[in-house]
Amino acid sequence: MASLSRPLFRLYARTLRPSSLHSGYRCRIAVPIYYRCLSSTPPNLSSSVLTQLRNDLKTAMRNKDTARLSVLRAVLAEITNASKTNSPIANDLQLLALLRKRIGSAQSAAAEFLAANRLDLATKEDKQIAVMEEYAGSVKTVGQADIKDAVEGAIRKLKAGSEKLDLGSVLKSVTGSGGELEGKPVEKKEVVRIVKEMLESA
């Protein structure tokens, strides 16, 4: 097939609008019968909390809830930016890690504002922290009691087999292939903390 001249190429590119293919997409034409679509929005994530964030953004805009609006815009922007990297936020646990990180930063900022006697700014940070903690609490994860039971079982199993008993071996036994927590929504930091505590008393 003969190649398109540059003016004709531009004509094809102009005549095919996003609405002629799929809402939210823009298309680049290579030849008359071939096109490539580029998504202008982040990929769908396996996250019920993300859906809640997006819906609540609209509500916050209507209600002029500045604290919630500021949090939601910042979090959603960070999710969008992460989707363009090799470390996208693809599930609720990764979203929880993001929220925890932002909560920690906000708490540090609030403390600094208090030390500088800027109560107005400290209060602003506290309001945003409350909003982020609300969403962080919406993420369902395996509870401490269940993690402790799993770790205790793994330690017993390793002891019975006279296997090496250290942080790495216990973590592998608990969260690795065949482990009781394999594939379950658990926070790795929490598992590590509990394993360390239980190894000290083992």
QUIZI-V410691 format. One record per backbone hydrogen bond with DSSP energy under -0.5 kcal/mol. NH is the residue of the N-H (numbers start at 0). CO is the residue of the C=O. E is the energy in kcal/mol with one decimal. If there is no record, write none. Layout:
nh=NH co=CO e=E
nh=NH co=CO e=E
This chain:
nh=8 co=4 e=-2.6
nh=9 co=5 e=-2.1
nh=10 co=6 e=-1.7
nh=11 co=7 e=-2.2
nh=12 co=8 e=-2.1
nh=13 co=9 e=-2.0
nh=14 co=10 e=-2.1
nh=15 co=11 e=-1.5
nh=16 co=14 e=-1.0
nh=19 co=16 e=-1.7
nh=20 co=17 e=-1.8
nh=21 co=17 e=-1.6
nh=24 co=21 e=-1.7
nh=25 co=37 e=-1.5
nh=27 co=35 e=-2.2
nh=29 co=30 e=-0.5
nh=29 co=33 e=-1.5
nh=30 co=33 e=-1.2
nh=33 co=30 e=-1.8
nh=35 co=27 e=-2.1
nh=37 co=25 e=-2.3
nh=38 co=36 e=-0.5
nh=39 co=23 e=-1.6
nh=45 co=89 e=-1.7
nh=46 co=44 e=-2.2
nh=50 co=46 e=-1.2
nh=51 co=47 e=-1.6
nh=52 co=48 e=-2.5
nh=53 co=49 e=-2.3
nh=54 co=50 e=-2.2
nh=55 co=51 e=-2.8
nh=56 co=52 e=-1.5
nh=57 co=53 e=-1.0
nh=58 co=54 e=-1.4
nh=59 co=55 e=-2.9
nh=60 co=56 e=-1.9
nh=61 co=57 e=-2.0
nh=62 co=58 e=-2.5
nh=63 co=59 e=-0.8
nh=64 co=59 e=-2.1
nh=65 co=63 e=-1.4
nh=68 co=64 e=-2.8
nh=69 co=65 e=-2.4
nh=70 co=66 e=-1.8
nh=71 co=67 e=-2.8
nh=72 co=68 e=-2.4
nh=73 co=69 e=-1.9
nh=74 co=70 e=-2.7
nh=75 co=71 e=-2.6
nh=76 co=72 e=-2.0
nh=77 co=73 e=-1.9
nh=78 co=74 e=-2.1
nh=79 co=75 e=-2.2
nh=80 co=76 e=-2.4
nh=81 co=77 e=-2.3
nh=82 co=78 e=-1.6
nh=83 co=80 e=-1.2
nh=84 co=81 e=-1.9
nh=89 co=87 e=-0.9
nh=91 co=45 e=-0.8
nh=94 co=90 e=-1.9
nh=95 co=91 e=-2.6
nh=96 co=92 e=-2.1
nh=97 co=93 e=-1.9
nh=98 co=94 e=-2.4
nh=99 co=95 e=-2.8
nh=100 co=96 e=-2.1
nh=101 co=97 e=-2.3
nh=102 co=98 e=-2.6
nh=103 co=99 e=-2.3
nh=104 co=100 e=-1.9
nh=105 co=101 e=-2.4
nh=106 co=102 e=-2.4
nh=107 co=103 e=-1.9
nh=108 co=104 e=-2.2
nh=109 co=105 e=-2.5
nh=110 co=106 e=-2.1
nh=111 co=107 e=-2.0
nh=112 co=108 e=-2.3
nh=113 co=109 e=-2.2
nh=114 co=110 e=-2.2
nh=115 co=111 e=-1.5
nh=116 co=113 e=-1.6
nh=117 co=112 e=-3.5
nh=118 co=116 e=-0.9
nh=121 co=117 e=-2.2
nh=122 co=118 e=-2.5
nh=123 co=119 e=-1.6
nh=124 co=120 e=-2.1
nh=125 co=121 e=-2.3
nh=126 co=122 e=-2.1
nh=127 co=123 e=-1.7
nh=128 co=124 e=-2.5
nh=129 co=125 e=-2.2
nh=130 co=126 e=-1.6
nh=131 co=127 e=-2.5
nh=132 co=128 e=-2.7
nh=133 co=129 e=-1.5
nh=134 co=130 e=-1.7
nh=135 co=131 e=-2.6
nh=136 co=132 e=-2.1
nh=137 co=134 e=-1.0
nh=138 co=134 e=-0.5
nh=138 co=135 e=-1.1
nh=139 co=137 e=-0.6
nh=140 co=138 e=-0.6
nh=141 co=184 e=-2.6
nh=146 co=142 e=-2.0
nh=147 co=143 e=-2.9
nh=148 co=144 e=-2.1
nh=149 co=145 e=-2.1
nh=150 co=146 e=-2.7
nh=151 co=147 e=-2.8
nh=152 co=148 e=-2.2
nh=153 co=149 e=-2.1
nh=154 co=150 e=-2.5
nh=155 co=151 e=-2.2
nh=156 co=152 e=-2.1
nh=157 co=153 e=-2.4
nh=158 co=154 e=-2.5
nh=159 co=155 e=-2.5
nh=160 co=156 e=-1.5
nh=161 co=158 e=-1.6
nh=162 co=157 e=-2.9
nh=165 co=163 e=-0.7
nh=169 co=165 e=-2.3
nh=170 co=166 e=-2.5
nh=171 co=167 e=-2.3
nh=172 co=168 e=-2.0
nh=173 co=169 e=-2.1
nh=174 co=170 e=-3.0
nh=175 co=170 e=-0.5
nh=175 co=171 e=-1.6
nh=178 co=175 e=-2.6
nh=180 co=173 e=-2.5
nh=181 co=178 e=-1.4
nh=183 co=180 e=-1.9
nh=185 co=183 e=-1.8
nh=187 co=185 e=-0.6
nh=190 co=186 e=-2.1
nh=191 co=187 e=-2.9
nh=192 co=188 e=-2.3
nh=193 co=189 e=-2.2
nh=194 co=190 e=-2.6
nh=195 co=191 e=-2.5
nh=196 co=192 e=-2.1
nh=197 co=193 e=-2.5
nh=198 co=194 e=-2.3
nh=199 co=195 e=-1.7
nh=200 co=196 e=-1.0
nh=201 co=198 e=-0.5
